[in-house]
């Protein structure tokens, strides 16, 4: 018998509802040492949860598994039921129910799941246990098969880190300490961009530490991939961020999926909100699309299955509906070796958008499938909680490059969208963000020679300095608002004046009030920008980030930024088509091993 996955008990108190659900009247006692749940007569528990559901429809679609069993380690008397739910019909259907008396932990109850992957409507499967004795114990469950695997899998796990020693050590140890993963063929390549880890940090032979220059996430992941590709035995690779909170079971499930795969696919792991651990932040994403508007939106990303409360069965059933995935983010993105050999390495983007472009190469150029498999996910710091100003430089520059390689972004559309964003930042006196937008466009217009001729480590330092050049901004992360302000929608005249005067940049001094205005930025508070009209200072409380931002208007700075932008727009127009073509033509070189060896300053391989 081969273990496909395990029925896990609670990872922590915060995440218990994502693993096992006791009935409302149950007071199951969890023993973290023995990892057991003790039930009294009449109490019940269910695996109708995010991590312990068996997403049958995905196994039916992407694997050849047809014979699957539950192995349940129990003590006492239990009524065991197995249910199937589908997205079309959330009314659960009982596919098994039987009483098992005098169960012993040493002798697991074995139940073949009826009609697995053969039902006309495969869905989501889970079990429920009702204790019929005075006392019952549930220790663990396994999902197993008697089918042989299609292929052997050797996985190279690549994680790059920059001065996050504790994070990466926790992530690595979580994998190494999993007893089932000890029998799997894997190696962890830790790429240390900060060069702060010691050779003695990792003593396990399954970990290789690679000191590296600070060449960003794309450089770190690619450095590890270049190293791993030297060993031809690796069949699959996994890019995974260093600062994720990881349940090692997702790595084990990944092995099973590839071992029994019908055909090769890439797996886009979901991202769970580290602050609200029951929320799904993203399970794959669409490129150049908006969550809120239809049509082509060149600088937008539409995350899939976002803000799902995973404690709800309706949310779990919605995961059964598969949507096409353009790319998967590098917090957890797995792919076969063949995909790399066919399409090349990631682009030298430093950070932001490298995962987008790499995914588009797989999904669009190779026409290969990217699958957001439910229950393969990690917890990660949400983006609203960390967004340095310089992030926007890399994002907009790299999205422009991605469009040049994979699409046809017109000059008019690019300028229009960036101008709207630029004006928006000026309305809030956010001159540093405005400067990053202009710098991103300016560097893109230089063409691929810009990437080749600039040292990424030193240039990043320059970008960080540039993102702080305007000293009119401060951030208070300890601010606690007394209460939410009342919602007040500005009138048409005020909105018009806000735009025509850039919130006071074009007004004389005597019309500018020195009294700060307070803006609440969050859901349910639209159209707030005009509140800054004719004010010297604006205070913006960003609800999700829980930070107060202070911006002070500087007329000379704001107008100079606007002038510089329109000057750049006029001078770059004649070069647009040629620059787009040059990026597209250079793409193959920029993803090659020889280029990356030079870029990373590593010796050529024989």
NORDABEL-V87416 format. One record per residue. N is the residue number from 1. PHI is phi in degrees with one decimal (* if undefined). NEAR is the number of other C-alpha atoms within 8 Angstrom. D_LAST is the distance of its C-alpha to the last C-alpha in Angstrom with 2 decimals. Layout:
n->(N N)
phi->(PHI PHI)
near->(NEAR NEAR)
d_last->(D_LAST D_LAST)
//
This chain:
n->(1 2 3 4 5 6 7 8 9 10 11 12 13 14 15 16 17 18 19 20 21 22 23 24 25 26 27 28 29 30 31 32 33 34 35 36 37 38 39 40 41 42 43 44 45 46 47 48 49 50 51 52 53 54 55 56 57 58 59 60 61 62 63 64 65 66 67 68 69 70 71 72 73 74 75 76 77 78 79 80 81 82 83 84 85 86 87 88 89 90 91 92 93 94 95 96 97 98 99 100 101 102 103 104 105 106 107 108 109 110 111 112 113 114 115 116 117 118 119 120 121 122 123 124 125 126 127 128 129 130 131 132 133 134 135 136 137 138 139 140 141 142 143 144 145 146 147 148 149 150 151 152 153 154 155 156 157 158 159 160 161 162 163 164 165 166 167 168 169 170 171 172 173 174 175 176 177 178 179 180 181 182 183 184 185 186 187 188 189 190 191 192 193 194 195 196 197 198 199 200 201 202 203 204 205 206 207 208 209 210 211 212 213 214 215 216 217 218 219 220 221 222 223 224 225 226 227 228 229 230 231 232 233 234 235 236 237 238 239 240 241 242 243 244 245 246 247 248 249 250 251 252 253 254 255 256 257 258 259 260 261 262 263 264 265 266 267 268 269 270 271 272 273 274 275 276 277 278 279 280 281 282 283 284 285 286 287 288 289 290 291 292 293 294 295 296 297 298 299 300 301 302 303 304 305 306 307 308 309 310 311 312 313 314 315 316 317 318 319 320 321 322 323 324 325 326 327 328 329 330 331 332 333 334 335 336 337 338 339 340 341 342 343 344 345 346 347 348 349 350 351 352 353 354 355 356 357 358 359 360 361 362 363 364 365 366 367 368 369 370 371 372 373 374 375 376 377 378 379 380 381 382 383 384 385 386 387 388 389 390 391 392 393 394 395 396 397 398 399 400 401 402 403 404 405 406 407 408 409 410 411 412 413 414 415 416 417 418 419 420 421 422 423 424 425 426 427 428 429 430 431 432 433 434 435 436 437 438 439 440 441 442 443 444 445 446 447 448 449 450 451 452 453 454 455 456 457 458 459 460 461 462 463 464 465 466 467 468 469 470 471 472 473 474 475 476 477 478 479 480 481 482 483 484 485 486 487 488 489 490 491 492 493 494 495 496 497 498 499 500 501 502 503 504 505 506 507 508 509 510 511 512 513 514 515 516 517 518 519 520 521 522 523 524 525 526 527 528 529 530 531 532 533 534 535 536 537 538 539 540 541 542 543 544 545 546 547 548 549 550 551 552 553 554 555 556 557 558 559 560 561 562 563 564 565 566 567 568 569 570 571 572 573 574 575 576 577 578 579 580 581 582 583 584 585 586 587 588 589 590 591 592 593 594 595 596 597 598 599 600 601 602 603 604 605 606)
phi->(* -116.3 -78.5 -86.8 -164.3 -117.7 -88.7 -90.9 -88.7 -58.0 -74.4 -162.5 -61.5 -65.9 -111.7 -55.8 -68.2 -90.5 -116.2 -132.0 -112.3 -71.9 -66.5 -58.5 -92.6 -88.2 -126.4 -57.3 -100.3 -98.4 -106.2 -67.4 -72.2 -83.8 54.4 -132.0 -114.5 -104.8 -117.8 -99.8 -53.3 88.0 -81.9 -142.2 -143.7 -139.8 -96.1 -77.0 -139.4 -61.6 -79.6 -103.3 -69.2 -104.7 -82.1 -55.2 -61.9 -76.2 -65.4 -65.3 -80.0 -117.4 -130.0 -101.8 -68.9 -129.5 -122.2 -131.7 -123.0 -92.2 -114.3 -115.3 -90.2 -131.4 -136.5 117.5 -106.4 -140.6 -95.0 -112.0 -123.1 -121.7 -124.8 -123.7 -125.2 -124.2 -69.4 -69.2 -135.0 -78.2 -68.3 -71.0 -116.4 -74.9 -112.2 -164.2 -156.3 -160.2 -90.4 -119.5 -98.1 54.4 -69.9 -123.6 -59.3 -76.8 -130.9 -62.1 -76.1 -110.8 -131.2 -75.4 -75.2 -62.1 64.0 -59.2 62.2 -121.1 -65.1 -57.7 -126.2 -63.5 -144.9 -126.4 -115.0 -153.4 -118.7 -131.2 -118.5 -116.6 -76.8 -106.3 -102.4 -58.8 -142.4 -139.1 -128.8 -115.3 -99.8 -163.7 -132.2 -126.7 -113.0 -128.8 -141.8 -102.3 -83.4 -72.3 -69.3 -73.5 -154.8 -85.7 -120.9 -120.7 -106.5 -100.1 -96.2 -117.1 -133.8 -106.3 -138.2 -137.6 56.4 -126.4 -57.7 -66.6 -60.9 -68.3 -65.3 -63.3 -63.7 -63.6 -64.3 -58.9 -73.9 -66.5 -85.8 -76.1 -63.2 -72.2 -72.2 -65.5 -91.6 -97.1 -88.6 -147.3 -145.5 -105.0 -101.5 -97.3 -96.5 -98.3 -68.9 -91.4 51.7 -110.3 -87.5 -93.5 -60.5 -87.5 -61.0 -119.4 -103.5 -71.1 -65.7 -84.3 -122.7 -120.6 -90.2 -123.9 -62.8 -146.0 -69.9 -79.0 -112.3 75.4 -64.5 -63.4 -69.2 -69.1 -61.5 -69.6 -59.7 -67.7 -68.3 -59.8 -65.9 -67.4 -65.8 -65.2 -95.5 -72.9 -79.3 -70.7 -96.3 -143.8 -131.5 -132.1 -88.2 -146.2 -60.1 -76.9 -103.0 -81.5 -97.2 -118.5 -97.0 -61.3 -59.5 -67.0 -68.4 -64.3 -60.6 -61.1 -56.4 -60.5 -60.6 -74.5 -65.9 -110.0 -66.4 -70.9 -149.6 -75.5 -138.8 -95.9 -113.3 -96.0 -69.1 -75.0 -114.8 -98.4 -69.6 -66.0 -87.5 -123.3 -69.7 -93.0 -97.2 -88.2 -81.9 -164.1 -134.1 80.3 -153.7 -102.2 -99.2 61.5 -133.6 -109.0 -69.0 -114.7 -135.2 -86.3 95.9 -79.4 -125.7 -61.0 -112.3 -108.1 -128.6 -111.3 -67.3 -94.8 57.2 -76.6 59.6 -82.0 -83.2 -77.8 -84.9 -101.6 -61.6 -62.5 -66.5 -63.2 -70.2 -67.1 -69.8 -71.8 -84.5 -85.6 -110.5 -61.8 -114.3 -78.6 -161.9 -121.8 -72.3 -79.2 -66.1 -166.0 -140.5 -111.5 -157.4 -72.2 -56.6 -59.7 -65.7 -68.5 -64.2 -85.6 -117.6 99.2 -83.9 -61.8 -79.2 -78.7 -93.4 67.5 -159.2 74.1 90.8 -64.1 -70.7 -62.0 -65.0 -63.0 -66.3 -63.7 -63.6 -74.4 -79.0 -103.4 -77.6 -83.7 60.3 -97.7 -84.7 -112.2 -115.1 -91.8 -78.0 -58.7 75.2 -103.1 -158.9 -132.5 -86.7 -146.9 -58.0 -67.5 -70.2 -68.3 -90.6 -149.1 -150.2 -63.1 -58.0 -68.9 -54.8 -67.1 -59.9 -65.6 -61.6 -70.5 -61.5 -73.5 -67.1 -60.3 -64.4 -62.1 -63.1 -62.9 -82.4 -111.3 -146.5 -138.2 -83.2 -73.4 -61.6 -61.9 -65.6 -62.2 -65.3 -60.6 -65.9 -68.7 -62.0 -59.3 -67.0 -63.7 -62.4 -59.1 -66.3 -68.4 -62.8 -103.9 63.0 -90.7 -72.9 -67.0 -65.0 -61.3 -63.4 -66.9 -62.2 -66.0 -63.8 -61.4 -66.6 -60.8 -72.8 -60.3 -64.8 -71.5 84.2 -64.4 -62.9 -61.1 -63.9 -68.9 -99.6 -107.4 -71.9 -63.6 -68.5 -72.6 -68.5 -61.0 -60.3 -65.4 -65.9 -60.8 -63.1 -63.8 -72.1 -119.1 -67.7 -93.8 -96.4 -93.5 -123.1 -140.9 -127.8 -115.7 -87.0 -106.1 -68.4 -122.9 -68.1 -71.0 -163.1 -72.1 -73.2 -69.5 -76.9 -135.5 -80.9 -70.2 -76.3 -61.7 -63.0 -64.2 -62.2 -64.7 -64.3 -58.6 -73.1 -66.3 -107.4 51.8 56.5 114.4 -59.4 -105.5 -101.7 -70.2 -58.0 -68.9 -94.5 -96.0 -83.6 -85.1 -77.9 -63.2 -112.8 -107.0 -123.5 -96.2 -104.8 179.6 -57.5 87.7 -126.0 -82.2 60.0 -89.4 -62.2 -71.1 -65.9 -87.1 -59.3 61.2 -116.0 -76.4 -137.4 -125.9 -110.3 -116.9 -96.8 -91.4 -58.9 -65.7 -79.2 55.8 -129.3 -105.1 -106.0 -114.3 -124.8 -115.5 -72.1 -132.8 -57.2 -62.4 -64.1 -60.5 -71.0 -65.3 -59.9 -63.4 -63.7 -61.3 -65.5 -67.5 -65.3 -63.9 -61.0 -68.7 -77.3 -90.0 -54.9 -65.5 -97.8 -56.3 -62.4 -65.7 -66.3 -56.2 -63.8 -66.8 -64.4 -64.0 -68.5 -87.5 -58.6 -63.2 -67.1 -70.2 -107.2 -89.5 -62.8 -58.6 -62.2 -66.7 -62.5 -70.9 -62.3 -88.0 59.5 -115.8 -62.8 -66.0 -94.1 -72.7)
near->(6 8 9 11 11 11 11 11 10 11 9 6 6 6 11 12 11 14 16 15 12 12 9 4 6 9 7 10 7 8 8 6 4 6 10 12 11 11 14 11 10 7 14 12 11 13 13 13 16 12 9 15 11 7 11 12 11 10 12 13 6 10 12 9 11 9 10 12 11 13 12 12 14 14 11 14 13 14 12 13 12 13 12 13 13 13 10 4 7 9 5 9 7 9 9 10 9 7 8 9 7 7 13 10 9 5 7 11 10 8 7 8 11 6 7 11 11 8 7 4 5 13 13 14 13 13 11 12 11 11 17 11 10 7 10 16 11 11 12 13 11 12 13 13 12 8 8 5 7 8 7 6 11 11 13 13 12 15 15 15 15 10 9 9 10 6 10 11 8 8 13 9 8 11 10 9 7 9 7 7 9 9 6 7 8 9 10 12 14 13 16 17 15 12 10 7 8 5 6 5 6 8 6 5 5 7 11 10 10 9 9 13 10 11 13 10 9 14 13 17 13 11 11 15 10 9 8 10 8 6 7 6 5 13 11 12 13 12 13 13 11 11 9 13 9 9 9 9 8 11 9 12 11 9 10 10 11 10 11 12 11 8 6 8 10 12 12 16 16 17 13 15 14 10 6 7 11 12 11 16 14 13 15 16 13 12 11 11 14 12 7 4 6 6 6 7 8 11 8 9 11 11 12 10 10 9 8 9 9 13 10 7 9 7 11 11 14 8 9 13 7 6 5 6 13 14 17 18 11 9 12 15 14 11 11 12 10 7 11 9 7 7 9 11 11 11 11 10 12 12 11 10 11 14 12 12 12 12 12 12 10 14 14 9 7 10 7 9 10 16 11 14 10 9 9 12 11 14 12 12 10 10 6 7 8 8 7 6 10 11 10 11 12 14 11 12 12 12 11 10 11 10 11 13 10 8 7 6 9 6 8 6 8 10 9 8 9 9 8 8 8 10 9 8 12 12 14 11 12 11 12 12 12 12 10 14 13 9 9 12 11 9 10 11 10 9 12 10 7 9 8 8 6 7 7 9 9 7 9 8 8 8 9 9 8 9 13 8 7 8 6 9 10 8 8 8 7 5 8 5 5 4 4 6 5 4 6 4 7 10 6 6 6 10 10 8 11 15 9 7 10 13 16 12 11 8 9 7 5 5 7 11 9 7 7 10 10 9 11 12 10 9 5 5 9 7 7 11 10 12 9 13 12 10 15 11 13 15 12 11 12 12 9 7 8 10 12 12 12 12 13 10 11 9 8 6 8 13 9 8 11 8 8 8 9 8 8 9 9 7 7 9 8 6 8 10 7 7 11 12 9 10 13 10 7 9 10 8 7 10 13 10 9 7 10 11 11 9 8 11 6 7 6 6 3 2)
d_last->(42.76 39.79 40.23 39.49 40.55 43.06 46.29 45.82 48.64 48.82 45.77 48.22 51.76 50.52 48.59 50.92 52.26 48.83 48.75 52.25 55.51 58.79 61.93 63.99 66.55 64.08 63.38 60.52 59.52 55.83 54.78 51.36 51.12 51.82 50.43 53.56 56.09 59.74 62.24 66.04 68.16 67.93 64.81 61.77 58.17 55.80 52.09 52.94 50.35 47.10 44.72 46.74 47.75 46.15 45.14 45.97 45.59 41.88 41.27 43.30 41.31 37.74 37.90 39.69 41.62 45.26 46.44 46.34 48.48 49.62 49.75 52.03 52.80 56.45 59.51 62.97 64.43 62.71 63.22 59.79 59.36 56.36 56.41 54.61 54.73 53.54 53.23 56.03 58.33 57.96 60.84 59.22 59.79 60.29 58.40 59.23 61.85 63.01 64.45 62.59 64.87 64.18 60.41 58.53 55.27 54.10 54.65 53.05 54.92 52.98 53.69 52.10 51.84 54.12 52.65 49.28 47.33 50.10 52.79 53.57 52.93 50.11 50.11 49.73 50.88 52.12 54.57 57.59 59.18 62.86 64.11 67.27 67.83 69.06 65.54 62.17 58.58 55.36 52.26 49.36 48.56 45.74 44.87 43.71 43.29 43.66 41.27 37.90 34.81 33.15 29.61 27.76 26.20 23.43 23.61 21.29 23.77 22.56 25.08 24.90 27.70 29.30 31.88 33.22 32.77 35.65 34.72 31.17 32.38 35.14 32.87 30.42 33.38 35.11 32.30 31.84 35.61 36.25 37.20 36.33 32.80 32.16 32.15 29.64 25.88 24.62 22.56 23.40 20.87 23.07 21.76 24.11 24.66 27.60 25.94 29.22 28.21 27.95 25.52 28.61 29.53 27.85 28.09 27.57 24.38 24.31 23.65 20.56 21.47 19.11 20.78 20.39 22.20 25.22 23.81 26.24 26.11 23.85 21.29 21.71 21.51 18.46 16.68 17.54 16.60 13.04 12.85 14.80 12.95 10.04 12.93 14.20 17.61 18.81 21.35 22.78 22.39 25.17 25.43 28.35 30.02 30.52 34.28 35.44 38.13 36.75 38.44 35.82 37.66 35.94 32.56 34.27 35.82 32.48 31.21 34.41 34.19 30.76 31.73 34.81 33.66 35.10 32.28 29.42 30.56 29.54 31.82 33.29 34.80 38.13 38.99 42.14 44.04 43.58 47.06 48.82 46.91 48.79 47.77 44.95 43.53 41.17 39.79 37.52 38.59 39.51 38.11 40.55 43.53 46.20 47.85 51.17 51.22 50.47 48.44 45.32 44.68 41.50 41.09 42.31 40.70 42.81 41.91 42.99 45.45 45.93 48.58 49.39 51.38 49.72 52.84 54.60 54.53 54.84 51.59 49.85 51.25 50.11 46.50 47.10 47.26 43.72 42.95 40.04 37.30 35.38 32.95 32.64 32.19 29.34 31.81 31.03 29.03 27.37 25.50 23.74 20.02 21.05 22.56 19.38 17.52 20.61 21.42 18.53 18.45 21.64 22.88 22.85 26.51 26.57 29.34 31.88 31.30 27.59 28.75 31.26 28.89 26.28 29.22 30.67 27.52 27.89 31.67 32.31 29.43 28.24 31.85 30.79 33.17 33.09 35.60 37.46 38.34 41.42 41.23 37.49 37.86 37.48 39.81 38.68 40.44 42.12 41.31 44.92 44.63 41.77 41.33 40.65 41.69 38.24 37.05 38.98 37.08 33.75 35.47 37.27 34.51 31.99 34.61 35.31 31.67 31.64 34.81 33.42 30.51 32.51 36.12 38.72 40.27 43.06 43.73 47.22 46.13 43.43 45.89 48.71 46.87 45.45 48.88 50.57 48.23 48.64 52.41 52.35 50.62 53.15 56.03 55.00 54.26 50.62 49.38 46.00 45.03 46.39 44.29 41.11 41.99 42.47 39.28 37.28 38.81 38.45 34.70 34.20 36.12 33.70 31.14 27.37 26.99 28.64 25.77 23.18 25.30 26.63 25.06 25.72 26.75 29.33 30.49 31.28 33.44 35.27 35.89 37.33 39.66 40.70 41.58 44.12 45.63 48.89 50.86 53.35 51.80 52.08 51.27 53.44 51.73 54.83 57.32 59.43 61.61 65.15 65.34 63.99 65.81 67.86 66.21 67.72 66.55 67.00 69.28 68.31 69.67 67.75 64.49 65.14 65.95 62.84 60.65 62.76 62.84 59.38 61.32 63.15 60.76 63.27 66.39 68.43 68.34 71.81 70.72 67.82 68.71 67.36 67.81 64.38 63.90 62.29 60.05 58.97 55.68 55.27 56.33 59.87 60.00 59.22 60.22 60.21 58.86 62.32 63.51 61.82 64.03 65.69 64.43 62.91 60.87 59.42 58.58 56.30 55.99 52.97 54.13 50.85 49.19 52.53 52.17 54.62 53.30 55.52 55.18 57.51 58.24 57.59 58.98 57.31 53.82 54.24 55.52 52.88 50.13 51.91 52.33 48.67 47.66 49.99 48.94 45.26 46.35 48.21 45.57 42.68 44.58 43.86 40.07 39.70 38.80 36.31 34.59 34.41 32.88 30.25 29.10 28.97 27.05 24.42 23.92 21.10 19.08 20.03 18.75 15.27 12.03 11.38 14.99 14.93 12.10 14.41 17.48 16.70 15.44 12.37 9.27 6.51 3.76 0.00)
//
